[in-house]
C-alpha cells in the first residue's frame, strides 16, 4: 500500500562543486508512471528566498496533482545558497542528473518563480533534457540575453499589478525570446500580484501550466 512517505519525501542531492552542501528537495513519486513512455519530471523552483512552496503555495498542490494524475515525477527544489545565480543553476543541473541516474528521466520541464525564472532560463540553455519552461513573475536580470538562446517552448506568466517585479519583465523576456511564435506564450493576469494570489486562488495557474505540459507532450492523462 502506498503511504505519504512513499509518495512525497525529502531528498538531499549532491552537487559536484566546491560548495560543501546538498540541495534539499521534496520528491513526489507517482503511484503509476506513464505507460509506454519514457519517464519524465517537472522541477519547481522558487524565488530568491528559497523554499519549496512557490507563490501562494502553488507548488505544493501542483506537484501532487501532476505526480498522481499524470504519472510524472515532480521535484520541489530549494537552493543551497538562495539568490546566488550560478550555484542555483548548478543545483538545477544536479537535480536533472539525479533524476536521470536514479529514475531514468531524460525529459524535464522547468518551472521557476521570480528569481527562479531567471535560474530556469539559464539552466535550460543547451540542456537537451529540458523540453519546456514556465516562468512565473520572472526577473530579467541574468536572463534577458540567455532567453534569446533557448530553443524550447516557453510560457511566461505575470500579474499586471506586481509591485516587486513589473510585468514588463515578462513582456521583455517574451520579446527577446527568438523561438517561433507558436513556441512561446505570454499570459498577463490582470490585477494580480507578485505571488499571483488571485490566479492561484481560482486555479487558473495550475490549469494553464498543466495545459502547457500536455500541449508539448510532457505529461499524459492516466486512465
N, C-alpha and C positions, 0 to 999 in steps of 0.2 A: 504494500500500500504506500502511495506517495504521501510524504509529510512535508510541512513547510520547510524543514531543514534541507530536504532533498531538492525542492523546487527553487528556493531562494536562500543563498548562503553567502557569507563573506569570504572573499579570497584575497590573497596578497601576492601581487605579481612582481617578479624580479625584473629590474631594468638594468641592462648591462652597461652602465656608465659609472662615472666617478662618484656620483651621489649615492651614499650608502643608505638608501631607503627602498621600500617596496611600494607599489601602487595599491592602495586599498580599493576594492571594488565590491559591489553586490552583484552576484551572478545569478541570473534566472535561467534555470534549465527547463525546457518544455517537457510536458508529460509525453508528448508524441512529436518526434522530429519529422519534418516534412518528408513524405514518402516519395520515392523515385526522384529526389532532388538532392544536390549537394547541400550539406548543412550550411546555414547562413546565420549571421549575427547582426544585431543592431547595438551600437555603442552610444550611450547617452552621457554627454559631457557637460558639466556645469560651468559656472562663471568664475570670475577671479577669486572669489572667496572659497572655492572648492565645494565639497559636499556631494551628496548623491541623490538629492531630491529634485533638483531643477526648479524652474519657475513655478511658483504656486503648487509645488509637489507634483507637477505633471509627470515626472519621470517614474514616480512610484507606481502609479496606476498604469501608465503606458507600457512599462516594461512587463508587467504581469499579463496584461491583455495580449501583447504581441507574442509572448512566450507560450501562453496557454491556448490562444485561439488560432495562431498561425504557425505553430511548431518551429519557432525561430529563437535561437539563443539571444538573450539580451543581457547587457552589462551596464550597470550604473557606476560610472567611474568617478573616483576622487582624484586629486593630484598629490604627488609627493611634495611639491613646492608650488602652491597656488600662485597665480599671477605672473609666473616666470615662463615666457613663451617657449623657449627651446626645450627645457625639461618637461613641460607639459606635452609638447608634441612627441617627445620620446616616450612619454607614458602611454600615449595612444598607440604608437607603433608597437611597443612592448605588449600591449593588450591584444592587438591584432595577431602578433606572433604567438602569444599564449593560446589564443583560440584555435589557431591552425595546428599547433603542436599537440594540443590536448584533445581537440574535438574535430579536427579535420576541416575547420571552417576556412574557406577561401574567398567568400563573398560577404562583404560588410557594407552597412550603411552607417555613416557617422552623423550624429545629431548634436549640435553644440549651441549653448545659450550664452549670449553676451560675449565676454572674453573667450568663452569656449567656441563661439562661432569662428573666430579667427584661428583658433587651435585646429579645428577640424579641417578648415580650408588648407592650412599649411601641411597638415598630416596627409591629406589626400593627394597632394601634388606628386605625380609619378608613382603613386601607390596603386598597382593593378588590382589589389584585393579590396579596394574601395569602389563600389559600384554606384554610389549616390550619396548626396549630402543634404542635410537640412540645417539651416542656421536660424536661430530664434533671437531676435533683438541683438544682432551681432554688431560688434565694433568693426571699424575699418582698419584701425591700427594693426599692422602686421599682416594684413590680409588683402589690401587693395591691389597690390602688384601680383600676389600669388593667385588670386581668383581668376586672373586672365589666363593662367596656365592650366586650369582644370579642364578635363575632357568629360567628366561625369555629369549626369543630370543633377541639378541643384535647385532646392526650394528655399527661398528667402522669406521669412515671416517677421513682421514687425508691427507694433502698435503705434498708431499715429499720435498718441499722447504720451509717448515715452519721454520722460524728463531726464533720464540717465544717459541714454544714447538715442539721439534723434532718429526718427525713421528714415531720414535722409541717408543714414549709414547703409541700410539695406538697399535703398534705391541706388546708391552709388556702386555698391558691390554688384548689384544686378546689371547695371550699365557697363561695368568693367568686365563682366564675365563674357568670354568670347565663344562659349558653346552656342550651337544653334538655338533659335527662339523656342523650338519645341522641346528643348532640353533644359530650360531654365524657367522659373516662375517666381513672381513677386506677389506675396499676399500681404496687403496692408489692412490691419484690423482697426477700423475706425473707432477712435476714442479709447483704445486700450493702452495699457501702461507697460513698463519695462518687464513686469512679471506676467504680462498677458492675462491678468486676473479674470477679465470677462470671457476671453476666448477659452480658457481652461475651464472656467465655471460651467459654461454651456456645452462643453465637449467639442467645440469647433476645431481646436488644435489637434486633439487626438485623432479625430476623423480625417483631417487633412493630411496628417503625417502617415496614417495607415493607407490612405488612398494613394499617396505618393509611392509608398513601398510596394503596393500592389501593382501600380502602373509600370514600374520598372522591373517587375517580376521577382523582387527580392523576397516577398512573402506570398503564401498561397493559403486560402481558407481551408482548414481541415474539416473533413466531413464528406 
